[in-house]
Amino acid sequence: MSEAQAGTTHRRGRLVALAALAAGAGAVAWALRDLPAAFGRRPDGEREERLRNSPQYRDGVFHNAPSELARPAAQAGIDVETVRRALFQRDGRTPSRPVPTVRPAHGSGPAAEGVAVTWYGHASALVEIEGARVLLDPIWSERCSPAAQVGPRRLHPVPVELEELPQVDAVLISHDHYDHLDMATVRRLVRSQSAPFAVPLGIGAHLRRWGVPEHRIIELDWDETCRLGDLSLTLTSAHHFSGRGLTRNTTLWGSWVVAGPNRRIYYTGDSGYFEGYARIGAEHGPFDAALVQVGAYDPAWADIHMTPEDAVLAHRELNAGLLVPVHWCTFNLGLHPWAEPIERLLVEAKEHGVRLAVPRPGERVDVDNPPELDGWWEGAV
């Protein structure tokens, strides 16, 4: 090869490399195009004034209510042992066989006149109560993450497409973590539904950035209630935290009481065990059913997530009837084996005589006539 030919080949190689680099950079830029929006937005102006007036707000952030019962975390700061287990002890944290799902049977007819719960996986559920429908913490994306290409991925497919859901009367959000508040899902709901979003204080700023019309945003503080026809929605306390980036607790978190004229259910959102459950049960119970967080627990974050044993104790203090476990099965967010939350829950519920329903993702539960436990999760372990 002559010197001129070698030079030409070298230049071509550089051009190919530069083109590949540019293509790669373009692909990364395209993949991350929605990242800034996914982080949401902080409230401003008169809305920030409402936050500052909240009893939960001081020093620029929201706080948990003082608690003598909340389980203390293992230690403050970075827990090296927890990080080690997260990185190197991964056996059993995902199902080894496909998780069975059920295509929901809610159809296009009227909602149940009693109480029914359709669980879609993780904490996403549809509650039917005396002719109304309420959608809880919907996440239909493949990952619970600000970016579509990284982060915890689904362990089972969604049982039904979001656009196939019946029209709902309200969408409730418990807090702004990515596994409970998903930008892509919210944007799809803006197009496919007309119901308002009822959210804790501050989360309205996220929704406005994502295109939710102002008339569809209802922001509440703890113990505030909004009424939609015969439906009453009350945001109650929880022991948790919030944040979608490096800054924590600029939005509020909470749990929900959903009440019709005669029936009512409770949803814990994410929370550590605390004395608030006894107060909520006394003020708003008894409940026909409670959807209780049972997964993603660990001694390192005992103050923000309940164990299955805590869940049963909270359920009893709430004065609730049927316990429907949520916050498990769909995403690998904890350090425990995949099915451990349900196995521990079964033991504790039996010991205390608590009625329990463990639906497959997509399965509808009639609270007055729940299905018998059949151990379906055992086939996926």
C-alpha positions as CSV (number, residue, x, y, z in Angstrom):
1,M,0.0,0.0,0.0
2,S,1.3,3.4,-1.0
3,E,1.7,6.2,1.5
4,A,-1.2,8.1,-0.1
5,Q,-3.4,5.0,0.1
6,A,-2.5,4.5,3.7
7,G,-3.3,8.1,4.5
8,T,-6.7,7.8,2.8
9,T,-7.5,4.6,4.7
10,H,-6.5,6.2,7.9
11,R,-8.8,9.2,7.3
12,R,-11.6,6.9,6.4
13,G,-11.1,5.0,9.6
14,R,-11.2,8.2,11.6
15,L,-14.4,9.3,9.8
16,V,-16.0,6.0,10.5
17,A,-15.0,6.2,14.2
18,L,-16.3,9.8,14.4
19,A,-19.5,8.8,12.7
20,A,-20.0,5.9,15.1
21,L,-19.2,8.1,18.1
22,A,-21.7,10.7,16.9
23,A,-24.3,8.0,16.4
24,G,-23.7,6.7,19.8
25,A,-23.9,10.1,21.3
26,G,-27.1,10.7,19.4
27,A,-28.6,7.5,20.7
28,V,-27.7,8.4,24.3
29,A,-29.2,11.9,23.9
30,W,-32.4,10.4,22.4
31,A,-32.6,7.8,25.2
32,L,-32.2,10.6,27.9
33,R,-34.3,13.2,26.2
34,D,-37.1,12.9,28.8
35,L,-34.8,12.7,31.8
36,P,-35.0,16.4,32.9
37,A,-38.8,16.3,32.7
38,A,-39.0,13.0,34.7
39,F,-37.4,14.6,37.7
40,G,-40.5,16.8,37.9
41,R,-40.6,20.4,39.2
42,R,-40.6,22.2,42.5
43,P,-43.7,24.2,43.4
44,D,-43.5,28.0,43.1
45,G,-45.4,31.2,43.9
46,E,-48.7,30.9,45.7
47,R,-48.5,27.1,45.7
48,E,-45.2,27.2,47.6
49,E,-47.0,29.4,50.2
50,R,-49.5,26.6,50.8
51,L,-46.7,24.2,51.4
52,R,-45.1,26.5,53.9
53,N,-48.3,26.7,55.9
54,S,-48.5,22.9,56.3
55,P,-48.0,21.6,59.8
56,Q,-45.7,19.0,58.2
57,Y,-43.4,21.6,56.6
58,R,-40.4,23.4,58.2
59,D,-36.9,24.3,57.3
60,G,-37.8,24.0,53.6
61,V,-38.9,20.4,53.6
62,F,-41.7,18.1,54.8
63,H,-41.2,15.9,57.9
64,N,-42.7,12.7,59.4
65,A,-44.9,13.1,62.4
66,P,-43.0,12.5,65.7
67,S,-43.2,8.7,66.5
68,E,-42.2,6.6,69.4
69,L,-43.1,3.4,67.6
70,A,-41.4,3.8,64.2
71,R,-38.7,1.1,63.9
72,P,-35.3,2.8,63.9
73,A,-33.1,2.1,60.8
74,A,-30.0,0.0,61.3
75,Q,-27.7,3.0,61.1
76,A,-27.5,6.5,59.6
77,G,-25.5,7.3,56.5
78,I,-24.2,4.8,54.0
79,D,-24.7,1.2,55.3
80,V,-21.7,-0.7,53.8
81,E,-23.2,-4.1,54.7
82,T,-26.5,-3.2,52.9
83,V,-24.6,-2.1,49.8
84,R,-22.6,-5.3,49.8
85,R,-25.7,-7.4,50.0
86,A,-27.4,-5.4,47.3
87,L,-24.5,-6.0,45.0
88,F,-23.4,-9.5,45.7
89,Q,-26.3,-11.4,47.3
90,R,-28.9,-11.5,44.5
91,D,-30.0,-15.2,44.7
92,G,-33.7,-15.6,44.9
93,R,-34.6,-12.0,44.5
94,T,-36.3,-12.5,41.2
95,P,-38.7,-15.4,40.2
96,S,-37.1,-18.3,38.4
97,R,-40.2,-19.0,36.3
98,P,-42.8,-16.7,34.7
99,V,-45.2,-15.0,37.1
100,P,-48.8,-16.0,36.3
101,T,-51.0,-13.0,35.4
102,V,-54.7,-12.7,34.8
103,R,-56.4,-10.5,32.2
104,P,-58.7,-8.3,34.3
105,A,-62.4,-8.9,34.1
106,H,-63.6,-5.4,35.0
107,G,-65.0,-4.8,31.5
108,S,-66.9,-1.7,30.5
109,G,-70.0,-2.1,32.7
110,P,-70.7,-0.2,35.9
111,A,-68.4,-0.6,38.9
112,A,-69.2,-3.0,41.7
113,E,-71.9,-1.8,44.1
114,G,-69.9,-3.4,46.9
115,V,-66.1,-3.4,47.1
116,A,-63.7,-5.0,44.7
117,V,-59.9,-4.7,44.2
118,T,-58.0,-5.4,41.0
119,W,-54.3,-5.6,41.6
120,Y,-52.0,-5.0,38.6
121,G,-48.7,-5.6,40.4
122,H,-46.5,-3.7,42.8
123,A,-48.8,-1.0,44.3
124,S,-51.0,-0.3,41.3
125,A,-54.6,-1.3,41.9
126,L,-58.1,-0.4,40.9
127,V,-60.6,-0.1,43.7
128,E,-64.4,-0.3,43.0
129,I,-66.5,1.0,45.8
130,E,-70.3,1.5,45.7
131,G,-70.4,2.3,42.0
132,A,-67.2,4.4,41.8
133,R,-63.7,3.5,40.6
134,V,-60.4,4.7,42.0
135,L,-56.9,4.0,40.5
136,L,-54.0,3.8,42.9
137,D,-50.4,4.6,42.2
138,P,-50.5,3.4,38.5
139,I,-47.2,2.5,36.9
140,W,-47.3,0.9,33.5
141,S,-43.8,1.5,32.3
142,E,-41.2,-1.3,31.8
143,R,-39.0,0.3,34.4
144,C,-39.5,2.3,37.6
145,S,-36.8,4.9,36.8
146,P,-36.4,8.4,35.3
147,A,-34.8,6.8,32.3
148,A,-36.4,4.1,30.1
149,Q,-33.1,2.2,29.6
150,V,-31.9,1.8,33.2
151,G,-33.4,1.0,36.6
152,P,-35.5,-1.9,38.1
153,R,-37.3,-3.7,35.3
154,R,-40.6,-5.5,35.4
155,L,-40.6,-9.1,36.5
156,H,-43.9,-9.8,34.8
157,P,-45.8,-8.0,32.0
158,V,-48.7,-5.6,32.7
159,P,-51.9,-7.7,32.8
160,V,-53.8,-5.2,30.6
161,E,-52.9,-2.1,28.6
162,L,-53.6,1.2,30.4
163,E,-55.9,2.4,27.6
164,E,-58.1,-0.7,28.2
165,L,-59.0,0.3,31.8
166,P,-62.6,1.5,32.3
167,Q,-63.1,5.2,33.1
168,V,-62.2,6.0,36.7
169,D,-63.5,8.7,39.1
170,A,-60.1,9.5,40.5
171,V,-56.4,8.7,40.3
172,L,-54.7,8.6,43.7
173,I,-50.9,9.1,44.2
174,S,-49.3,8.3,47.6
175,H,-45.9,9.9,47.0
176,D,-43.5,10.8,44.2
177,H,-41.0,7.9,44.1
178,Y,-40.6,6.4,40.7
179,D,-42.3,3.1,41.5
180,H,-45.5,5.1,42.5
181,L,-45.5,8.1,40.3
182,D,-44.5,7.4,36.7
183,M,-44.3,10.2,34.1
184,A,-45.1,8.1,31.1
185,T,-48.1,6.6,32.8
186,V,-49.4,10.0,33.8
187,R,-49.1,11.3,30.3
188,R,-51.0,8.3,29.0
189,L,-53.7,8.8,31.6
190,V,-54.1,12.4,30.5
191,R,-55.1,11.2,27.1
192,S,-57.2,8.1,28.0
193,Q,-59.0,9.3,31.2
194,S,-60.8,12.4,32.3
195,A,-60.6,11.9,36.1
196,P,-58.7,14.2,38.5
197,F,-55.4,13.3,40.1
198,A,-55.6,13.6,43.9
199,V,-52.1,13.9,45.3
200,P,-50.1,15.0,48.4
201,L,-48.9,18.6,48.6
202,G,-46.2,19.6,46.1
203,I,-46.8,16.7,43.6
204,G,-49.1,19.0,41.6
205,A,-45.9,20.7,40.3
206,H,-44.7,17.4,38.7
207,L,-48.1,16.9,37.1
208,R,-48.3,20.4,35.7
209,R,-44.9,19.9,34.0
210,W,-46.2,16.7,32.5
211,G,-49.2,18.3,30.9
212,V,-52.0,17.5,33.4
213,P,-54.6,20.3,33.2
214,E,-55.0,22.4,36.3
215,H,-58.6,21.4,36.7
216,R,-57.5,17.8,37.1
217,I,-55.1,18.4,40.0
218,I,-56.2,18.2,43.6
219,E,-53.5,18.7,46.2
220,L,-54.1,17.7,49.8
221,D,-52.4,17.9,53.2
222,W,-52.7,15.2,55.8
223,D,-56.3,14.8,57.1
224,E,-57.7,16.9,54.2
225,T,-60.6,15.5,52.2
226,C,-62.0,16.0,48.8
227,R,-65.4,14.8,47.7
228,L,-66.3,13.7,44.2
229,G,-70.0,13.0,44.2
230,D,-70.6,10.2,46.8
231,L,-66.9,9.4,46.9
232,S,-64.8,10.8,49.7
233,L,-61.0,10.8,49.5
234,T,-58.9,11.6,52.5
235,L,-55.1,11.9,52.6
236,T,-53.8,10.4,55.8
237,S,-50.4,10.2,57.3
238,A,-47.5,7.8,56.6
239,H,-44.0,7.4,57.8
240,H,-41.8,7.7,54.7
241,F,-40.0,10.3,52.5
242,S,-40.1,11.7,49.0
243,G,-37.9,12.8,46.2
244,R,-37.1,12.2,42.5
245,G,-33.5,13.5,42.5
246,L,-30.8,14.6,44.9
247,T,-33.2,16.7,47.0
248,R,-35.5,15.0,49.4
249,N,-38.9,15.8,51.0
250,T,-39.9,18.9,48.9
251,T,-43.2,17.1,48.3
252,L,-45.5,15.4,50.9
253,W,-46.2,11.6,51.1
254,G,-49.2,9.9,52.6
255,S,-51.8,7.1,52.7
256,W,-55.4,7.2,51.5
257,V,-58.9,6.5,52.9
258,V,-61.4,5.9,50.1
259,A,-65.0,6.0,51.3
260,G,-68.4,5.6,49.7
261,P,-71.7,6.3,51.5
262,N,-71.4,3.0,53.5
263,R,-68.1,1.2,52.5
264,R,-64.5,2.1,52.8
265,I,-61.0,0.9,52.1
266,Y,-57.5,2.0,53.1
267,Y,-54.3,2.1,51.2
268,T,-51.0,2.5,53.2
269,G,-48.8,3.8,50.4
270,D,-45.2,3.3,51.5
271,S,-44.6,3.5,55.2
272,G,-42.7,2.3,58.2
273,Y,-44.8,1.0,61.1
274,F,-45.9,3.9,63.4
275,E,-48.7,4.8,65.8
276,G,-50.6,6.6,63.0
277,Y,-52.4,3.4,62.1
278,A,-54.3,3.2,65.4
279,R,-55.4,6.8,65.0
280,I,-56.5,6.3,61.4
281,G,-58.4,3.2,62.3
282,A,-60.2,5.1,65.1
283,E,-61.0,8.1,63.0
284,H,-61.8,6.5,59.7
285,G,-62.4,2.8,60.3
286,P,-63.6,0.2,60.3
287,F,-62.4,-0.6,56.8
288,D,-63.8,-3.3,54.5
289,A,-60.3,-3.9,53.2
290,A,-56.8,-2.5,53.4
291,L,-54.1,-2.6,50.7
292,V,-50.9,-2.9,52.8
293,Q,-47.3,-2.5,51.7
294,V,-45.5,-5.8,52.5
295,G,-42.3,-5.8,50.4
296,A,-38.9,-4.1,50.0
297,Y,-38.2,-4.1,53.7
298,D,-34.8,-4.3,55.4
299,P,-33.3,-3.5,58.8
300,A,-31.5,-0.6,57.1
301,W,-34.7,1.1,56.2
302,A,-37.1,-0.2,58.9
303,D,-38.4,3.4,59.5
304,I,-39.8,3.8,56.0
305,H,-40.9,0.3,54.9
306,M,-42.9,-2.3,56.9
307,T,-42.1,-5.9,57.2
308,P,-44.9,-8.5,56.7
309,E,-45.2,-8.7,60.5
310,D,-45.5,-5.0,60.7
311,A,-48.1,-5.1,58.0
312,V,-50.3,-7.5,59.9
313,L,-50.0,-5.3,63.1
314,A,-50.9,-2.2,61.1
315,H,-53.9,-4.0,59.5
316,R,-55.2,-5.0,62.9
317,E,-54.8,-1.5,64.4
318,L,-56.6,0.0,61.3
319,N,-59.6,-2.2,62.2
320,A,-59.7,-3.5,58.6
321,G,-61.3,-6.6,57.3
322,L,-59.6,-8.2,54.3
323,L,-55.8,-7.6,53.9
324,V,-54.6,-7.3,50.3
325,P,-50.8,-7.2,50.2
326,V,-49.2,-4.8,47.7
327,H,-45.7,-3.5,46.9
328,W,-44.2,-6.8,46.0
329,C,-43.9,-9.2,43.0
330,T,-43.3,-6.7,40.2
331,F,-40.0,-5.0,40.7
332,N,-36.8,-6.1,42.5
333,L,-36.5,-3.3,45.0
334,G,-35.6,-5.2,48.2
335,L,-32.8,-7.5,49.4
336,H,-35.0,-10.3,50.4
337,P,-36.1,-13.3,48.3
338,W,-38.9,-12.6,45.8
339,A,-41.7,-14.6,47.5
340,E,-40.5,-14.0,51.1
341,P,-43.0,-11.2,51.8
342,I,-46.0,-13.5,51.1
343,E,-44.6,-16.5,52.9
344,R,-43.9,-14.4,56.1
345,L,-47.3,-12.7,55.7
346,L,-49.2,-16.0,55.6
347,V,-47.6,-17.1,58.9
348,E,-48.3,-13.9,60.7
349,A,-51.9,-13.5,59.3
350,K,-52.8,-17.0,60.4
351,E,-51.4,-16.5,63.8
352,H,-53.6,-13.5,64.4
353,G,-56.7,-14.6,62.4
354,V,-56.4,-11.9,59.7
355,R,-58.4,-12.6,56.5
356,L,-56.0,-12.5,53.5
357,A,-56.3,-12.4,49.7
358,V,-53.2,-12.7,47.5
359,P,-54.4,-12.1,43.9
360,R,-52.3,-12.8,40.8
361,P,-51.4,-9.6,38.9
362,G,-54.5,-8.6,37.1
363,E,-56.9,-10.7,39.3
364,R,-60.0,-9.0,40.7
365,V,-61.0,-9.7,44.3
366,D,-64.6,-9.3,45.6
367,V,-63.9,-8.2,49.1
368,D,-67.1,-9.8,50.4
369,N,-66.3,-13.1,48.7
370,P,-62.5,-13.3,48.3
371,P,-60.8,-16.3,46.6
372,E,-59.2,-19.0,48.6
373,L,-55.4,-18.9,48.9
374,D,-53.9,-21.2,46.3
375,G,-50.1,-20.6,46.6
376,W,-49.8,-19.5,43.0
377,W,-46.5,-17.8,43.7
378,E,-44.9,-21.1,44.7
379,G,-44.8,-22.1,41.0
380,A,-42.7,-19.0,40.1
381,V,-40.0,-19.2,42.9
